[in-house]
Amino acid sequence: MADLAHPQLYPLTLDRFLSPRLWGGERLVSFLGLSEPEGDEPLGESWQIYGDNRVLNGSFQGRTLDEVTAELGADLIGTVSSGRYGNAFPLLAKFIDAGDKLSIQVHPNDAYAHEHEAASGFHGKSEAWLILEAEPDAHIIWGFKDMLRPDAVKAAAREERLEPHLNVVPVGAGDVVYNPAGTVHAIGAGILLFEIQQASDLTYRLYDYGRKDSKGQPRDLHLDKALEVADLTPGEHAKLEPKPLGDGKTQLIHTEHFATERLEVSGELSTTTQPSSADLLTVLSGELKLRAGDTELTLSQGTSCVLPAALGPYRLSGEGVLLRCYVPA
């Protein structure tokens, strides 16, 4: 492992990737402090930390996060991810703004992705949501109400009568939802959330309410693949109970693929990265100064950065709330 004096180890800021979507909303533009996005569709997602995002600062400026990972390996992503997946950045952190409901969808696990989607280069996709804002009647879809056979699900989807069979879960700000691979799920309208997930874009659309895209064409469904990976048992336990850790820290989720903590900073917080994983920081409110070695950054609401696993001690100061995501040892 390199040490803090290593000239290549410093906090990385990234150029976020903004994605307009037909179901996008208006919250994300103001949350990120952006001007109105161009194009026919509203802003739906901001990919804050992802392997294709380019570094904005320091000696790696202009290179993608995956390119930096290929060079630094475990010094950047940590020993756990490097040992499991090799030198590719393991996580994707994003904001999602659902002005309208998203499609009913499901994601494969690692085994299915490696066998059936090897050409994509993606692993499986488990994900978790932290609800940031929600309208009073906001809800998500999480699993089924009743037990259905795959052929019955396929027929209901094709005949646009799947909705009565789906499990509707009301959500509000602060709720945490875990969608392990295989969970049939969807974000409802009127929700702004933060998502942490495996770095995979494999999504099988099971149902889309008969909607058409911006060109007037029906959006593709992936019924056969969706039903090969979907858990069809009735949905339960969508929400997780956060666990207070003391000193302003709250554990939101801890799984094999990722963990997320909520940190409230008032004054100063000193901590350190671990050799097992990079730290992915995203500020939800306020403004914070981050100091690591000779590097100092100002992080405001909606900004993210990556701290290499071998970076070592770092300090946060100011008033704000942020999320720390990492791959557990």
Contacts in CASP RR format, 6 or more apart in sequence:
PFRMAT RR
TARGET T0000
AUTHOR 0000-0000-0000
METHOD contacts of the structure
MODEL  1
MADLAHPQLYPLTLDRFLSPRLWGGERLVSFLGLSEPEGDEPLGESWQIY
GDNRVLNGSFQGRTLDEVTAELGADLIGTVSSGRYGNAFPLLAKFIDAGD
KLSIQVHPNDAYAHEHEAASGFHGKSEAWLILEAEPDAHIIWGFKDMLRP
DAVKAAAREERLEPHLNVVPVGAGDVVYNPAGTVHAIGAGILLFEIQQAS
DLTYRLYDYGRKDSKGQPRDLHLDKALEVADLTPGEHAKLEPKPLGDGKT
QLIHTEHFATERLEVSGELSTTTQPSSADLLTVLSGELKLRAGDTELTLS
QGTSCVLPAALGPYRLSGEGVLLRCYVPA
1 74 0 8 1.000
1 75 0 8 1.000
1 275 0 8 1.000
1 309 0 8 1.000
1 310 0 8 1.000
2 8 0 8 1.000
2 9 0 8 1.000
2 75 0 8 1.000
2 310 0 8 1.000
3 9 0 8 1.000
3 310 0 8 1.000
3 312 0 8 1.000
4 292 0 8 1.000
4 293 0 8 1.000
4 311 0 8 1.000
4 312 0 8 1.000
4 313 0 8 1.000
6 75 0 8 1.000
6 310 0 8 1.000
7 59 0 8 1.000
8 59 0 8 1.000
8 60 0 8 1.000
8 71 0 8 1.000
8 72 0 8 1.000
8 75 0 8 1.000
9 72 0 8 1.000
9 75 0 8 1.000
9 308 0 8 1.000
9 310 0 8 1.000
9 311 0 8 1.000
10 57 0 8 1.000
10 58 0 8 1.000
10 59 0 8 1.000
10 292 0 8 1.000
10 293 0 8 1.000
10 294 0 8 1.000
10 295 0 8 1.000
10 308 0 8 1.000
10 311 0 8 1.000
11 57 0 8 1.000
11 290 0 8 1.000
11 292 0 8 1.000
11 295 0 8 1.000
11 297 0 8 1.000
11 305 0 8 1.000
11 306 0 8 1.000
11 307 0 8 1.000
11 311 0 8 1.000
11 314 0 8 1.000
12 55 0 8 1.000
12 57 0 8 1.000
12 60 0 8 1.000
12 65 0 8 1.000
12 68 0 8 1.000
12 305 0 8 1.000
12 306 0 8 1.000
12 307 0 8 1.000
12 308 0 8 1.000
13 55 0 8 1.000
13 56 0 8 1.000
13 57 0 8 1.000
13 297 0 8 1.000
13 303 0 8 1.000
13 304 0 8 1.000
13 305 0 8 1.000
14 48 0 8 1.000
14 49 0 8 1.000
14 50 0 8 1.000
14 53 0 8 1.000
14 54 0 8 1.000
14 55 0 8 1.000
14 56 0 8 1.000
14 65 0 8 1.000
14 304 0 8 1.000
14 305 0 8 1.000
14 306 0 8 1.000
15 53 0 8 1.000
15 54 0 8 1.000
15 55 0 8 1.000
15 56 0 8 1.000
16 32 0 8 1.000
16 46 0 8 1.000
16 47 0 8 1.000
16 48 0 8 1.000
16 53 0 8 1.000
16 304 0 8 1.000
17 46 0 8 1.000
17 47 0 8 1.000
17 50 0 8 1.000
17 52 0 8 1.000
17 53 0 8 1.000
18 34 0 8 1.000
18 37 0 8 1.000
18 43 0 8 1.000
18 45 0 8 1.000
18 46 0 8 1.000
18 47 0 8 1.000
19 43 0 8 1.000
19 44 0 8 1.000
19 45 0 8 1.000
19 46 0 8 1.000
19 47 0 8 1.000
20 37 0 8 1.000
20 39 0 8 1.000
20 40 0 8 1.000
20 41 0 8 1.000
20 42 0 8 1.000
20 43 0 8 1.000
20 44 0 8 1.000
21 41 0 8 1.000
21 42 0 8 1.000
21 43 0 8 1.000
21 44 0 8 1.000
21 45 0 8 1.000
22 41 0 8 1.000
22 100 0 8 1.000
22 211 0 8 1.000
22 213 0 8 1.000
22 214 0 8 1.000
23 44 0 8 1.000
23 98 0 8 1.000
23 99 0 8 1.000
23 100 0 8 1.000
23 101 0 8 1.000
23 102 0 8 1.000
23 189 0 8 1.000
24 41 0 8 1.000
24 42 0 8 1.000
24 43 0 8 1.000
24 44 0 8 1.000
24 97 0 8 1.000
24 98 0 8 1.000
24 99 0 8 1.000
24 100 0 8 1.000
25 42 0 8 1.000
25 43 0 8 1.000
25 44 0 8 1.000
25 97 0 8 1.000
25 98 0 8 1.000
25 99 0 8 1.000
25 100 0 8 1.000
25 190 0 8 1.000
26 42 0 8 1.000
26 97 0 8 1.000
26 99 0 8 1.000
27 97 0 8 1.000
27 99 0 8 1.000
27 133 0 8 1.000
27 190 0 8 1.000
27 192 0 8 1.000
28 34 0 8 1.000
28 43 0 8 1.000
28 44 0 8 1.000
28 45 0 8 1.000
28 46 0 8 1.000
28 95 0 8 1.000
28 96 0 8 1.000
28 97 0 8 1.000
28 192 0 8 1.000
29 35 0 8 1.000
29 36 0 8 1.000
29 37 0 8 1.000
29 43 0 8 1.000
31 95 0 8 1.000
31 97 0 8 1.000
31 132 0 8 1.000
31 192 0 8 1.000
31 301 0 8 1.000
31 302 0 8 1.000
32 46 0 8 1.000
32 95 0 8 1.000
32 301 0 8 1.000
32 302 0 8 1.000
34 43 0 8 1.000
37 43 0 8 1.000
40 214 0 8 1.000
41 214 0 8 1.000
42 97 0 8 1.000
42 99 0 8 1.000
43 97 0 8 1.000
44 96 0 8 1.000
44 97 0 8 1.000
44 98 0 8 1.000
44 99 0 8 1.000
45 94 0 8 1.000
45 95 0 8 1.000
45 96 0 8 1.000
45 97 0 8 1.000
46 94 0 8 1.000
46 95 0 8 1.000
47 53 0 8 1.000
47 92 0 8 1.000
47 93 0 8 1.000
47 94 0 8 1.000
48 93 0 8 1.000
48 94 0 8 1.000
48 95 0 8 1.000
48 282 0 8 1.000
48 302 0 8 1.000
48 304 0 8 1.000
49 65 0 8 1.000
49 89 0 8 1.000
49 91 0 8 1.000
49 92 0 8 1.000
49 93 0 8 1.000
49 280 0 8 1.000
49 282 0 8 1.000
49 304 0 8 1.000
49 306 0 8 1.000
50 65 0 8 1.000
50 89 0 8 1.000
50 92 0 8 1.000
50 93 0 8 1.000
50 94 0 8 1.000
50 199 0 8 1.000
51 64 0 8 1.000
51 65 0 8 1.000
51 66 0 8 1.000
51 69 0 8 1.000
51 88 0 8 1.000
51 89 0 8 1.000
51 92 0 8 1.000
51 199 0 8 1.000
52 64 0 8 1.000
52 65 0 8 1.000
52 66 0 8 1.000
53 64 0 8 1.000
53 65 0 8 1.000
54 62 0 8 1.000
54 63 0 8 1.000
54 64 0 8 1.000
54 65 0 8 1.000
55 61 0 8 1.000
55 62 0 8 1.000
55 63 0 8 1.000
55 64 0 8 1.000
55 65 0 8 1.000
55 68 0 8 1.000
56 62 0 8 1.000
57 297 0 8 1.000
60 68 0 8 1.000
65 89 0 8 1.000
65 306 0 8 1.000
66 88 0 8 1.000
66 89 0 8 1.000
68 76 0 8 1.000
69 76 0 8 1.000
69 77 0 8 1.000
69 87 0 8 1.000
69 88 0 8 1.000
69 89 0 8 1.000
70 87 0 8 1.000
70 88 0 8 1.000
72 308 0 8 1.000
73 82 0 8 1.000
73 86 0 8 1.000
73 87 0 8 1.000
74 81 0 8 1.000
74 82 0 8 1.000
74 83 0 8 1.000
74 87 0 8 1.000
74 275 0 8 1.000
74 309 0 8 1.000
74 310 0 8 1.000
75 308 0 8 1.000
75 309 0 8 1.000
75 310 0 8 1.000
76 89 0 8 1.000
76 278 0 8 1.000
76 306 0 8 1.000
76 308 0 8 1.000
76 309 0 8 1.000
76 310 0 8 1.000
77 87 0 8 1.000
77 89 0 8 1.000
77 90 0 8 1.000
77 277 0 8 1.000
77 278 0 8 1.000
77 309 0 8 1.000
77 327 0 8 1.000
78 275 0 8 1.000
78 276 0 8 1.000
78 277 0 8 1.000
78 278 0 8 1.000
78 309 0 8 1.000
78 310 0 8 1.000
78 327 0 8 1.000
79 275 0 8 1.000
79 276 0 8 1.000
79 309 0 8 1.000
79 329 0 8 1.000
80 276 0 8 1.000
80 277 0 8 1.000
80 327 0 8 1.000
80 328 0 8 1.000
80 329 0 8 1.000
81 90 0 8 1.000
81 277 0 8 1.000
81 327 0 8 1.000
84 90 0 8 1.000
85 123 0 8 1.000
88 199 0 8 1.000
89 199 0 8 1.000
90 198 0 8 1.000
90 199 0 8 1.000
90 257 0 8 1.000
90 327 0 8 1.000
91 196 0 8 1.000
91 197 0 8 1.000
91 198 0 8 1.000
91 199 0 8 1.000
91 257 0 8 1.000
91 258 0 8 1.000
91 280 0 8 1.000
91 325 0 8 1.000
91 327 0 8 1.000
92 195 0 8 1.000
92 196 0 8 1.000
92 197 0 8 1.000
92 198 0 8 1.000
92 199 0 8 1.000
92 200 0 8 1.000
93 194 0 8 1.000
93 195 0 8 1.000
93 196 0 8 1.000
93 280 0 8 1.000
93 282 0 8 1.000
93 304 0 8 1.000
93 325 0 8 1.000
94 194 0 8 1.000
94 195 0 8 1.000
94 197 0 8 1.000
95 132 0 8 1.000
95 192 0 8 1.000
95 193 0 8 1.000
95 194 0 8 1.000
95 195 0 8 1.000
95 302 0 8 1.000
96 129 0 8 1.000
96 187 0 8 1.000
96 191 0 8 1.000
96 192 0 8 1.000
96 193 0 8 1.000
96 194 0 8 1.000
96 195 0 8 1.000
97 191 0 8 1.000
97 192 0 8 1.000
98 187 0 8 1.000
98 188 0 8 1.000
98 189 0 8 1.000
98 190 0 8 1.000
98 191 0 8 1.000
98 192 0 8 1.000
98 193 0 8 1.000
99 189 0 8 1.000
99 190 0 8 1.000
99 191 0 8 1.000
100 188 0 8 1.000
100 189 0 8 1.000
101 186 0 8 1.000
101 187 0 8 1.000
101 188 0 8 1.000
101 189 0 8 1.000
101 209 0 8 1.000
102 186 0 8 1.000
102 187 0 8 1.000
102 188 0 8 1.000
103 186 0 8 1.000
103 205 0 8 1.000
103 206 0 8 1.000
103 207 0 8 1.000
103 208 0 8 1.000
103 209 0 8 1.000
103 211 0 8 1.000
103 219 0 8 1.000
104 141 0 8 1.000
104 162 0 8 1.000
104 166 0 8 1.000
104 184 0 8 1.000
104 185 0 8 1.000
104 186 0 8 1.000
104 205 0 8 1.000
104 206 0 8 1.000
104 207 0 8 1.000
104 208 0 8 1.000
105 184 0 8 1.000
105 185 0 8 1.000
105 186 0 8 1.000
105 203 0 8 1.000
105 204 0 8 1.000
105 205 0 8 1.000
105 206 0 8 1.000
105 226 0 8 1.000
106 182 0 8 1.000
106 183 0 8 1.000
106 184 0 8 1.000
106 185 0 8 1.000
106 203 0 8 1.000
106 204 0 8 1.000
106 206 0 8 1.000
106 226 0 8 1.000
106 229 0 8 1.000
106 230 0 8 1.000
107 124 0 8 1.000
107 125 0 8 1.000
107 126 0 8 1.000
107 127 0 8 1.000
107 179 0 8 1.000
107 181 0 8 1.000
107 182 0 8 1.000
107 183 0 8 1.000
107 200 0 8 1.000
107 202 0 8 1.000
107 203 0 8 1.000
107 204 0 8 1.000
107 229 0 8 1.000
108 116 0 8 1.000
108 117 0 8 1.000
108 124 0 8 1.000
108 125 0 8 1.000
108 181 0 8 1.000
108 182 0 8 1.000
108 202 0 8 1.000
108 204 0 8 1.000
108 225 0 8 1.000
108 229 0 8 1.000
109 124 0 8 1.000
109 126 0 8 1.000
109 181 0 8 1.000
109 182 0 8 1.000
109 229 0 8 1.000
110 123 0 8 1.000
110 124 0 8 1.000
110 181 0 8 1.000
112 124 0 8 1.000
112 181 0 8 1.000
112 228 0 8 1.000
112 229 0 8 1.000
113 120 0 8 1.000
113 122 0 8 1.000
113 123 0 8 1.000
113 124 0 8 1.000
113 125 0 8 1.000
113 200 0 8 1.000
113 202 0 8 1.000
114 123 0 8 1.000
116 225 0 8 1.000
116 228 0 8 1.000
117 202 0 8 1.000
120 201 0 8 1.000
120 202 0 8 1.000
122 199 0 8 1.000
122 200 0 8 1.000
122 201 0 8 1.000
122 202 0 8 1.000
123 198 0 8 1.000
123 199 0 8 1.000
123 200 0 8 1.000
124 181 0 8 1.000
124 198 0 8 1.000
124 200 0 8 1.000
124 202 0 8 1.000
125 181 0 8 1.000
125 197 0 8 1.000
125 198 0 8 1.000
125 200 0 8 1.000
125 201 0 8 1.000
125 202 0 8 1.000
125 203 0 8 1.000
126 178 0 8 1.000
126 179 0 8 1.000
126 180 0 8 1.000
126 181 0 8 1.000
126 197 0 8 1.000
126 198 0 8 1.000
126 255 0 8 1.000
126 257 0 8 1.000
126 258 0 8 1.000
127 178 0 8 1.000
127 179 0 8 1.000
127 195 0 8 1.000
127 196 0 8 1.000
127 197 0 8 1.000
127 198 0 8 1.000
128 176 0 8 1.000
128 177 0 8 1.000
128 178 0 8 1.000
128 179 0 8 1.000
128 195 0 8 1.000
128 196 0 8 1.000
128 197 0 8 1.000
128 240 0 8 1.000
128 252 0 8 1.000
128 253 0 8 1.000
128 255 0 8 1.000
128 258 0 8 1.000
128 260 0 8 1.000
129 140 0 8 1.000
129 175 0 8 1.000
129 176 0 8 1.000
129 177 0 8 1.000
129 179 0 8 1.000
129 187 0 8 1.000
129 193 0 8 1.000
129 194 0 8 1.000
129 195 0 8 1.000
130 174 0 8 1.000
130 175 0 8 1.000
130 176 0 8 1.000
130 193 0 8 1.000
130 194 0 8 1.000
130 195 0 8 1.000
130 252 0 8 1.000
130 260 0 8 1.000
130 262 0 8 1.000
130 323 0 8 1.000
131 138 0 8 1.000
131 171 0 8 1.000
131 172 0 8 1.000
131 173 0 8 1.000
131 174 0 8 1.000
131 175 0 8 1.000
131 176 0 8 1.000
131 177 0 8 1.000
131 191 0 8 1.000
131 192 0 8 1.000
131 193 0 8 1.000
132 173 0 8 1.000
132 174 0 8 1.000
132 192 0 8 1.000
132 193 0 8 1.000
132 194 0 8 1.000
132 284 0 8 1.000
133 173 0 8 1.000
133 190 0 8 1.000
133 191 0 8 1.000
133 192 0 8 1.000
134 171 0 8 1.000
134 172 0 8 1.000
134 173 0 8 1.000
134 175 0 8 1.000
134 190 0 8 1.000
134 191 0 8 1.000
134 192 0 8 1.000
135 189 0 8 1.000
135 190 0 8 1.000
135 191 0 8 1.000
137 170 0 8 1.000
138 170 0 8 1.000
138 171 0 8 1.000
138 172 0 8 1.000
138 188 0 8 1.000
138 189 0 8 1.000
138 190 0 8 1.000
138 191 0 8 1.000
139 168 0 8 1.000
139 169 0 8 1.000
139 170 0 8 1.000
139 171 0 8 1.000
139 188 0 8 1.000
140 168 0 8 1.000
140 169 0 8 1.000
140 171 0 8 1.000
140 177 0 8 1.000
140 185 0 8 1.000
140 186 0 8 1.000
140 187 0 8 1.000
140 188 0 8 1.000
140 191 0 8 1.000
140 238 0 8 1.000
141 166 0 8 1.000
141 167 0 8 1.000
141 168 0 8 1.000
141 169 0 8 1.000
141 184 0 8 1.000
141 185 0 8 1.000
141 186 0 8 1.000
141 188 0 8 1.000
142 167 0 8 1.000
142 169 0 8 1.000
142 177 0 8 1.000
142 179 0 8 1.000
142 183 0 8 1.000
142 184 0 8 1.000
142 185 0 8 1.000
142 235 0 8 1.000
142 238 0 8 1.000
143 166 0 8 1.000
143 167 0 8 1.000
143 183 0 8 1.000
143 184 0 8 1.000
143 185 0 8 1.000
143 231 0 8 1.000
143 234 0 8 1.000
143 235 0 8 1.000
143 238 0 8 1.000
144 165 0 8 1.000
144 166 0 8 1.000
144 167 0 8 1.000
144 184 0 8 1.000
144 232 0 8 1.000
144 233 0 8 1.000
144 234 0 8 1.000
144 235 0 8 1.000
145 164 0 8 1.000
145 165 0 8 1.000
145 166 0 8 1.000
145 167 0 8 1.000
145 234 0 8 1.000
145 235 0 8 1.000
146 165 0 8 1.000
146 234 0 8 1.000
147 232 0 8 1.000
147 233 0 8 1.000
147 234 0 8 1.000
148 156 0 8 1.000
148 165 0 8 1.000
148 232 0 8 1.000
149 232 0 8 1.000
150 227 0 8 1.000
150 230 0 8 1.000
150 232 0 8 1.000
153 162 0 8 1.000
153 165 0 8 1.000
153 206 0 8 1.000
153 227 0 8 1.000
153 230 0 8 1.000
153 232 0 8 1.000
154 223 0 8 1.000
154 227 0 8 1.000
156 162 0 8 1.000
156 165 0 8 1.000
157 206 0 8 1.000
157 207 0 8 1.000
157 221 0 8 1.000
157 223 0 8 1.000
158 223 0 8 1.000
160 207 0 8 1.000
160 209 0 8 1.000
160 210 0 8 1.000
162 206 0 8 1.000
162 207 0 8 1.000
163 207 0 8 1.000
163 209 0 8 1.000
166 184 0 8 1.000
167 234 0 8 1.000
167 235 0 8 1.000
167 238 0 8 1.000
169 177 0 8 1.000
169 238 0 8 1.000
169 239 0 8 1.000
171 177 0 8 1.000
171 191 0 8 1.000
171 239 0 8 1.000
175 239 0 8 1.000
176 239 0 8 1.000
176 240 0 8 1.000
176 242 0 8 1.000
176 252 0 8 1.000
176 253 0 8 1.000
177 238 0 8 1.000
177 239 0 8 1.000
177 240 0 8 1.000
178 238 0 8 1.000
178 240 0 8 1.000
178 253 0 8 1.000
178 255 0 8 1.000
179 185 0 8 1.000
180 255 0 8 1.000
181 229 0 8 1.000
182 229 0 8 1.000
182 230 0 8 1.000
182 231 0 8 1.000
183 231 0 8 1.000
184 206 0 8 1.000
184 226 0 8 1.000
184 230 0 8 1.000
184 231 0 8 1.000
184 232 0 8 1.000
187 193 0 8 1.000
194 282 0 8 1.000
194 284 0 8 1.000
194 323 0 8 1.000
196 253 0 8 1.000
196 258 0 8 1.000
196 260 0 8 1.000
196 280 0 8 1.000
196 323 0 8 1.000
196 325 0 8 1.000
197 258 0 8 1.000
198 257 0 8 1.000
198 258 0 8 1.000
204 222 0 8 1.000
204 225 0 8 1.000
204 226 0 8 1.000
204 229 0 8 1.000
205 219 0 8 1.000
205 220 0 8 1.000
205 221 0 8 1.000
205 222 0 8 1.000
205 226 0 8 1.000
206 221 0 8 1.000
206 222 0 8 1.000
206 223 0 8 1.000
206 226 0 8 1.000
206 227 0 8 1.000
206 230 0 8 1.000
207 221 0 8 1.000
208 218 0 8 1.000
208 219 0 8 1.000
208 221 0 8 1.000
210 218 0 8 1.000
210 219 0 8 1.000
211 218 0 8 1.000
211 219 0 8 1.000
212 218 0 8 1.000
212 219 0 8 1.000
213 219 0 8 1.000
240 252 0 8 1.000
240 253 0 8 1.000
242 250 0 8 1.000
242 251 0 8 1.000
242 252 0 8 1.000
242 262 0 8 1.000
243 250 0 8 1.000
243 251 0 8 1.000
244 250 0 8 1.000
244 251 0 8 1.000
245 251 0 8 1.000
245 261 0 8 1.000
247 269 0 8 1.000
248 263 0 8 1.000
248 264 0 8 1.000
249 261 0 8 1.000
249 262 0 8 1.000
249 263 0 8 1.000
249 264 0 8 1.000
250 261 0 8 1.000
250 262 0 8 1.000
251 259 0 8 1.000
251 260 0 8 1.000
251 261 0 8 1.000
252 260 0 8 1.000
252 261 0 8 1.000
252 262 0 8 1.000
252 323 0 8 1.000
253 259 0 8 1.000
253 260 0 8 1.000
254 328 0 8 1.000
255 328 0 8 1.000
256 328 0 8 1.000
257 327 0 8 1.000
258 325 0 8 1.000
258 326 0 8 1.000
258 327 0 8 1.000
258 328 0 8 1.000
259 325 0 8 1.000
259 326 0 8 1.000
259 327 0 8 1.000
259 328 0 8 1.000
260 323 0 8 1.000
260 324 0 8 1.000
260 325 0 8 1.000
261 323 0 8 1.000
261 324 0 8 1.000
261 325 0 8 1.000
262 284 0 8 1.000
262 321 0 8 1.000
262 322 0 8 1.000
262 323 0 8 1.000
263 269 0 8 1.000
263 316 0 8 1.000
263 321 0 8 1.000
263 322 0 8 1.000
263 323 0 8 1.000
263 324 0 8 1.000
264 320 0 8 1.000
264 321 0 8 1.000
265 288 0 8 1.000
265 316 0 8 1.000
265 317 0 8 1.000
265 318 0 8 1.000
265 319 0 8 1.000
265 320 0 8 1.000
265 321 0 8 1.000
265 322 0 8 1.000
266 318 0 8 1.000
266 319 0 8 1.000
266 320 0 8 1.000
267 317 0 8 1.000
267 318 0 8 1.000
267 319 0 8 1.000
268 315 0 8 1.000
268 316 0 8 1.000
268 317 0 8 1.000
268 318 0 8 1.000
269 315 0 8 1.000
269 316 0 8 1.000
269 317 0 8 1.000
270 313 0 8 1.000
270 314 0 8 1.000
270 315 0 8 1.000
270 316 0 8 1.000
271 313 0 8 1.000
271 314 0 8 1.000
271 315 0 8 1.000
271 316 0 8 1.000
272 312 0 8 1.000
272 313 0 8 1.000
272 314 0 8 1.000
273 279 0 8 1.000
273 307 0 8 1.000
273 308 0 8 1.000
273 309 0 8 1.000
273 310 0 8 1.000
273 311 0 8 1.000
273 312 0 8 1.000
273 314 0 8 1.000
274 309 0 8 1.000
274 326 0 8 1.000
274 329 0 8 1.000
275 309 0 8 1.000
275 310 0 8 1.000
276 309 0 8 1.000
276 326 0 8 1.000
276 327 0 8 1.000
276 328 0 8 1.000
276 329 0 8 1.000
277 309 0 8 1.000
277 326 0 8 1.000
277 327 0 8 1.000
277 328 0 8 1.000
277 329 0 8 1.000
278 306 0 8 1.000
278 307 0 8 1.000
278 308 0 8 1.000
278 309 0 8 1.000
278 326 0 8 1.000
278 327 0 8 1.000
279 306 0 8 1.000
279 307 0 8 1.000
279 309 0 8 1.000
279 324 0 8 1.000
279 325 0 8 1.000
279 326 0 8 1.000
280 304 0 8 1.000
280 305 0 8 1.000
280 306 0 8 1.000
280 307 0 8 1.000
280 323 0 8 1.000
280 324 0 8 1.000
280 325 0 8 1.000
280 326 0 8 1.000
281 290 0 8 1.000
281 299 0 8 1.000
281 304 0 8 1.000
281 305 0 8 1.000
281 306 0 8 1.000
281 307 0 8 1.000
281 322 0 8 1.000
281 323 0 8 1.000
281 324 0 8 1.000
282 302 0 8 1.000
282 303 0 8 1.000
282 304 0 8 1.000
282 322 0 8 1.000
282 323 0 8 1.000
282 325 0 8 1.000
283 299 0 8 1.000
283 300 0 8 1.000
283 301 0 8 1.000
283 302 0 8 1.000
283 303 0 8 1.000
283 304 0 8 1.000
283 320 0 8 1.000
283 321 0 8 1.000
283 322 0 8 1.000
284 301 0 8 1.000
284 302 0 8 1.000
284 320 0 8 1.000
284 321 0 8 1.000
284 322 0 8 1.000
284 323 0 8 1.000
285 301 0 8 1.000
285 320 0 8 1.000
285 321 0 8 1.000
286 300 0 8 1.000
286 301 0 8 1.000
286 319 0 8 1.000
286 320 0 8 1.000
286 321 0 8 1.000
287 298 0 8 1.000
287 299 0 8 1.000
287 300 0 8 1.000
287 301 0 8 1.000
287 318 0 8 1.000
287 319 0 8 1.000
287 320 0 8 1.000
288 298 0 8 1.000
288 299 0 8 1.000
288 316 0 8 1.000
288 317 0 8 1.000
288 318 0 8 1.000
288 319 0 8 1.000
288 320 0 8 1.000
288 322 0 8 1.000
289 296 0 8 1.000
289 297 0 8 1.000
289 298 0 8 1.000
289 299 0 8 1.000
289 316 0 8 1.000
289 317 0 8 1.000
289 318 0 8 1.000
290 296 0 8 1.000
290 297 0 8 1.000
290 298 0 8 1.000
290 299 0 8 1.000
290 305 0 8 1.000
290 314 0 8 1.000
290 315 0 8 1.000
290 316 0 8 1.000
291 314 0 8 1.000
291 315 0 8 1.000
291 317 0 8 1.000
292 307 0 8 1.000
292 311 0 8 1.000
292 312 0 8 1.000
292 313 0 8 1.000
292 314 0 8 1.000
292 315 0 8 1.000
293 313 0 8 1.000
293 314 0 8 1.000
297 305 0 8 1.000
299 305 0 8 1.000
299 322 0 8 1.000
307 314 0 8 1.000
316 322 0 8 1.000
END
